[in-house]
């Protein structure tokens, strides 16, 4: 068998067709008798739906060999193994020809659905690949179909407002606001490839309040049925009000995988705030990766995929005046998650701080605890003694705006997570500045 020959990395500027030609040439060079190759195919796809890769595979009737390339970092891996009855089993070899991982899964028509494992099978990922057409020559780009949308409709004779966020290929979460009752419930569920939608409706204690079933129309509206907790049905048309694309900045190489998802608005200042935050976070993450592996030839199987970081944005209020959201930062080297709350005034182009909203004399921690003293037993863990002892020591540094009130939340905790309390606007009115930019939410 001809030994693997490491030929270096393709330049980022090469168009996809040229990269395919070079990858095909390098993969053919992995066979003792390239003229015996029965087929050679090119694929593109994603690790865990985020990190973009290109893969070229060839088969000579006995062995399958190939190359896997991260599009962002141009990191290259070599593949070798077998295909039997549509099932692939491949070894992944790194730049130094060390065994760095395994791939296994099924080939279904033009799609490969594979599981990736590191060398000792302690880390796993999902790899989804689609075969490229012979004539396809456009550059490979990340095509996320993620969004944040607001909807209006009627259910059981009263107006409702929905805030939905598609967070992955099939998962959706958000909230439903019953306007007349001034009640907000959490939504979570799945969207099928057919466009059908099923959402669970739950209160703050996780108790079921019903379901929503529907189908997305071409214009983004949803033809739905809202079911109460007792099973009563209310047909409705949910009309789309706002629609924002969710962007993803990501990076992956031998040791690391980082991704930051965030909404893209039409407001330049808001986008600038997020752009600076994303740039700073990714730079800190990639510095961590460079510390672990200063040079690309310093590979070791124990380093493969050993660092990961994710940051994601949960939108809590979105209208023509205020955009409020919470960003969670998670990584593999920190003890707990961290976060940031953003409340942005779309009219003035300013990020709102608590002093822009509340009177100067208001002590927010005391204010929150005045409310908690009355409602602590309504929290999911409110009757747990250890939880109460922990909670009484907490500040509530994060402030976000919702339809029915202001949400105050703690720092993240490894046991209790980030605890939240929503204080209704009618309890807050006397604490607001006379010209508070959120006064309109009280009406």
C-alpha positions in Angstrom: 0.0 0.0 0.0 1.3 3.4 -0.9 2.0 5.5 2.3 0.0 8.6 3.0 1.7 11.7 1.6 0.9 15.0 3.4 0.7 17.6 0.7 0.0 20.7 2.7 -3.0 23.0 3.0 -5.1 24.5 0.2 -5.1 28.3 0.0 -8.3 29.9 1.3 -8.7 31.8 -2.0 -9.1 28.7 -4.1 -12.6 28.4 -5.5 -14.5 25.3 -4.7 -14.0 23.7 -8.1 -10.2 24.1 -7.8 -10.2 22.8 -4.2 -12.2 19.7 -5.5 -9.6 19.1 -8.2 -6.7 19.4 -5.7 -8.5 17.2 -3.1 -9.3 14.6 -5.8 -5.6 14.5 -6.8 -4.4 14.1 -3.3 -7.0 11.4 -2.5 -6.1 9.4 -5.7 -2.5 9.5 -4.5 -3.5 7.5 -1.4 -4.1 4.4 -3.5 -1.4 1.9 -4.7 -3.3 1.6 -8.0 -5.3 4.8 -8.7 -6.5 3.3 -12.0 -8.5 0.8 -9.9 -10.6 3.5 -8.2 -14.3 2.7 -8.9 -15.7 6.1 -7.8 -14.6 9.4 -6.3 -17.2 11.8 -4.7 -17.1 15.2 -3.1 -19.3 16.2 -0.2 -19.9 19.3 1.9 -21.6 19.6 5.3 -21.4 20.4 9.0 -20.1 19.2 12.3 -23.0 19.6 14.7 -24.8 21.8 12.3 -22.2 24.6 12.6 -18.6 23.9 11.5 -18.4 23.7 7.7 -16.3 20.9 6.2 -15.5 19.5 2.7 -14.9 15.8 2.3 -13.6 13.8 -0.7 -14.0 10.0 -0.7 -12.8 7.4 -3.2 -13.3 3.6 -3.3 -11.4 0.9 -5.2 -13.7 -2.0 -4.4 -11.9 -2.9 -1.2 -10.9 0.2 0.6 -12.3 3.7 1.1 -9.8 6.6 1.4 -10.3 10.3 1.6 -9.7 13.7 3.0 -11.6 15.9 5.4 -11.0 19.7 5.4 -12.4 22.4 7.7 -13.4 25.3 5.6 -12.7 28.0 8.2 -9.2 26.9 9.3 -8.2 24.8 6.3 -7.1 22.1 8.7 -6.8 18.7 6.9 -7.4 15.2 8.0 -6.9 11.9 6.1 -9.5 9.1 6.1 -9.2 5.4 5.6 -11.6 2.5 6.1 -14.3 0.4 4.5 -17.8 0.6 3.1 -20.2 -2.4 3.4 -23.8 -2.3 2.5 -24.0 1.5 2.8 -22.3 1.6 6.2 -19.0 3.5 6.5 -16.3 2.9 9.1 -13.4 5.2 8.7 -10.3 6.2 10.7 -9.3 9.8 10.9 -5.6 10.6 10.7 -4.1 14.0 11.4 -1.3 16.0 9.8 1.3 13.8 11.5 -0.6 10.6 10.5 -1.6 9.9 14.1 -5.0 8.3 14.7 -7.1 11.2 15.8 -10.7 9.9 15.5 -13.2 7.6 14.0 -16.2 8.1 11.7 -19.1 5.7 11.3 -22.6 5.9 9.9 -24.8 5.4 6.9 -24.8 6.5 3.3 -28.3 7.2 2.1 -28.5 8.2 -1.6 -26.6 11.6 -1.7 -26.4 12.0 2.1 -23.9 10.8 4.7 -25.0 10.8 8.3 -22.0 10.0 10.5 -21.0 9.9 14.1 -17.5 11.2 14.9 -15.5 10.1 17.9 -12.1 11.2 19.1 -9.3 8.6 19.5 -10.5 7.2 22.8 -14.2 7.8 22.1 -14.7 10.2 25.0 -15.8 13.1 22.7 -18.5 12.7 20.1 -20.0 14.9 17.3 -22.5 14.5 14.5 -21.3 15.0 10.9 -23.9 15.6 8.2 -22.7 15.6 4.6 -24.4 16.1 1.2 -22.9 15.0 -2.1 -21.9 17.8 -4.5 -23.1 17.7 -8.0 -20.4 17.4 -10.7 -21.2 20.8 -12.0 -21.3 22.6 -8.6 -18.6 25.2 -8.4 -19.8 27.9 -6.0 -17.9 28.5 -2.8 -19.0 26.6 0.3 -20.7 29.0 2.7 -22.5 28.5 6.0 -26.3 28.3 5.2 -28.0 28.6 8.6 -31.8 28.7 8.4 -32.1 30.2 11.9 -34.4 33.1 12.7 -36.3 35.1 15.4 -39.9 36.1 14.6 -42.8 37.7 16.4 -46.4 36.8 15.6 -49.9 38.0 16.5 -53.2 36.1 16.6 -56.3 35.3 18.6 -56.8 32.3 20.9 -60.0 31.6 22.8 -61.3 35.1 21.9 -58.3 37.1 23.2 -55.2 38.5 21.5 -52.0 36.6 21.8 -48.4 37.5 20.8 -45.7 34.9 20.2 -42.0 35.3 20.1 -40.4 32.3 18.4 -36.7 31.5 17.9 -35.4 28.7 15.7 -32.3 27.6 17.5 -31.3 24.6 15.4 -32.4 22.7 12.3 -35.5 21.5 14.1 -35.8 23.0 17.5 -37.8 26.1 18.3 -38.4 27.9 21.6 -39.9 31.2 22.7 -42.9 32.6 24.6 -46.6 33.3 24.2 -48.1 36.4 25.8 -51.9 36.5 26.6 -52.4 40.3 26.3 -55.6 40.7 28.3 -54.3 38.5 31.1 -50.8 39.9 30.9 -49.4 36.4 31.3 -46.4 35.0 29.6 -45.7 31.2 29.1 -42.7 29.5 27.8 -42.8 27.6 24.4 -40.5 24.8 23.3 -40.8 22.2 20.6 -39.9 21.0 17.1 -40.4 21.9 13.5 -40.5 19.0 11.1 -39.0 19.1 7.6 -42.6 19.2 6.2 -43.2 22.6 7.9 -45.4 21.3 10.7 -44.8 22.6 14.2 -45.6 21.3 17.7 -44.9 23.5 20.8 -45.4 22.8 24.4 -46.7 25.6 26.6 -45.4 25.7 30.2 -45.5 28.1 33.1 -42.4 29.2 35.1 -42.6 26.0 37.2 -42.5 23.8 34.1 -46.2 22.8 34.4 -48.0 22.2 31.2 -50.5 24.8 30.1 -51.3 23.2 26.7 -49.9 22.9 23.3 -49.7 24.6 19.9 -49.8 22.7 16.7 -49.5 24.3 13.3 -48.1 24.5 9.8 -45.8 27.2 8.4 -47.1 28.9 5.3 -44.9 30.1 2.5 -45.2 33.7 3.7 -44.0 32.7 7.2 -47.5 32.9 8.8 -48.6 29.9 10.8 -52.0 28.2 10.5 -52.3 26.8 14.1 -54.5 25.2 16.7 -54.0 26.4 20.3 -54.9 23.8 22.9 -55.6 24.6 26.5 -54.4 22.4 29.4 -57.9 20.8 29.4 -57.7 20.0 25.7 -60.0 22.7 24.4 -59.0 23.8 20.8 -58.9 27.3 19.3 -58.0 27.6 15.6 -56.0 30.7 14.7 -53.8 32.3 12.1 -50.6 33.6 13.5 -49.5 36.5 11.4 -45.8 37.4 11.3 -44.9 40.8 12.5 -41.1 40.9 12.7 -38.6 38.5 11.1 -34.8 38.6 11.9 -32.1 36.4 10.6 -29.8 34.7 13.1 -26.1 34.8 12.1 -23.4 32.4 13.2 -19.7 33.2 13.5 -17.7 30.1 14.0 -14.2 28.6 13.9 -13.0 25.0 14.1 -9.6 23.3 13.8 -7.7 20.3 15.3 -8.2 21.3 18.9 -11.1 23.6 19.0 -14.7 24.3 17.9 -16.3 27.7 18.6 -19.6 29.2 17.5 -21.6 32.4 18.4 -25.2 32.7 17.1 -26.8 36.2 17.3 -29.6 38.1 15.6 -29.0 40.5 12.7 -31.2 43.6 12.8 -31.5 46.7 10.5 -30.1 48.9 13.2 -26.4 49.6 12.6 -25.5 50.6 16.1 -27.1 47.5 17.6 -25.3 45.3 15.0 -22.0 47.1 15.9 -22.4 46.2 19.6 -22.9 42.6 18.7 -20.1 42.7 16.2 -17.6 43.9 18.7 -18.8 41.4 21.3 -18.5 38.5 18.8 -15.0 39.5 17.6 -13.8 39.8 21.2 -15.2 36.5 22.3 -13.8 34.6 19.3 -10.4 36.2 19.7 -10.2 35.1 23.3 -11.3 31.6 22.3 -8.8 31.3 19.5 -6.0 32.6 21.8 -6.9 29.7 24.2 -6.5 27.3 21.3 -3.2 28.7 20.2 -1.9 28.4 23.8 -2.8 24.7 23.7 -1.2 24.1 20.3 1.2 26.9 19.2 2.0 25.3 15.9 -0.1 23.1 13.5 2.5 20.4 13.5 2.2 20.0 17.3 -0.7 17.7 17.1 -1.5 15.0 19.7 -4.6 12.8 19.7 -5.4 13.9 23.3 -5.8 17.5 22.0 -8.3 16.6 19.2 -11.5 18.5 19.8 -10.5 19.2 23.4 -11.7 22.8 23.4 -15.2 24.0 22.7 -17.1 27.2 23.2 -20.6 28.3 22.4 -22.4 31.6 22.8 -26.1 32.0 22.0 -28.7 34.7 22.2 -32.1 34.4 23.6 -34.5 37.2 22.5 -36.9 38.3 25.3 -38.6 41.3 23.8 -38.7 42.5 20.2 -40.8 45.4 18.9 -40.4 48.7 17.0 -39.0 50.5 20.2 -37.1 48.0 22.3 -34.9 45.0 21.7 -34.0 43.0 24.8 -32.0 39.8 24.8 -29.6 37.7 27.0 -26.4 36.1 25.7 -25.0 33.0 27.3 -21.2 32.2 27.0 -20.2 28.6 27.6 -16.8 27.0 27.2 -14.9 23.9 28.3 -12.3 25.6 30.4 -14.4 27.8 32.7 -16.2 26.5 35.8 -19.6 28.0 35.0 -21.3 29.9 32.2 -21.2 33.7 32.0 -23.7 36.1 30.5 -24.7 39.5 29.3 -28.0 41.3 29.2 -28.7 43.8 26.4 -31.7 46.2 26.4 -31.5 48.4 23.3 -33.6 51.5 22.6 -34.1 51.4 18.8 -35.4 55.0 18.8 -32.3 56.6 20.4 -29.8 54.0 19.3 -28.6 53.6 22.9 -28.1 50.5 25.1 -30.2 51.1 28.2 -28.7 50.7 31.6 -30.7 50.3 34.9 -30.1 54.0 35.7 -31.9 54.9 32.5 -35.0 53.1 33.7 -35.2 53.3 37.5 -35.2 56.2 39.9 -31.8 56.9 41.4 -32.8 56.0 45.0 -34.0 52.5 44.0 -31.9 49.6 45.4 -32.6 46.9 42.8 -31.5 44.0 45.1 -33.8 45.2 47.9 -36.6 45.8 45.3 -36.2 42.2 43.9 -36.2 40.7 47.4 -39.3 42.6 48.4 -41.1 40.8 45.6 -39.4 37.5 46.3 -40.4 37.5 49.9 -44.0 37.3 48.7 -43.5 34.9 45.8 -40.5 32.7 46.7 -42.7 29.6 47.1 -43.8 30.0 43.4 -40.2 29.3 42.2 -39.6 25.7 41.1 -37.1 25.2 44.0 -38.7 27.7 46.4 -39.4 25.2 49.1 -35.9 23.7 49.1 -33.9 24.9 52.1 -30.4 24.6 50.4 -31.7 26.6 47.5 -33.1 29.4 49.7 -29.8 29.6 51.6 -28.0 30.0 48.2 -30.5 32.4 46.8 -30.4 34.9 49.7 -26.7 35.4 49.0 -27.2 36.3 45.3 -27.3 39.5 43.5 -29.5 39.9 40.5 -27.1 41.6 38.1 -28.9 40.8 34.8 -31.9 42.8 33.8 -33.9 42.1 30.7 -37.4 43.3 29.5 -40.3 41.1 28.7 -43.9 41.7 27.6 -45.4 41.4 31.1 -42.6 42.6 33.3 -38.9 43.0 34.0 -36.8 39.9 34.4 -34.0 39.9 37.1 -31.6 37.0 37.1 -28.6 35.8 39.1 -25.2 34.8 37.9 -24.8 31.2 36.7 -24.3 28.5 39.3 -23.0 25.0 38.7 -26.0 23.6 40.8 -28.9 25.9 40.3 -28.0 27.5 37.0 -29.3 31.1 36.3 -32.3 31.8 38.5 -34.9 34.3 37.2 -37.7 36.3 38.7 -40.1 38.4 36.5 -41.7 41.3 38.4 -44.9 42.6 36.7 -44.9 46.1 35.3 -47.8 47.1 37.6 -45.5 46.5 40.6 -42.7 48.5 39.0 -44.5 51.7 37.9 -43.7 53.8 41.0 -40.0 52.9 40.8 -39.5 54.1 37.2 -38.2 57.5 36.1 -40.9 59.9 34.9 -39.5 59.7 31.4 -38.4 56.1 31.5 -38.0 54.7 28.0 -40.0 51.6 29.0 -43.1 53.5 30.4 -45.1 52.5 27.3 -44.9 48.9 28.3 -47.1 49.6 31.4 -50.1 50.3 29.2 
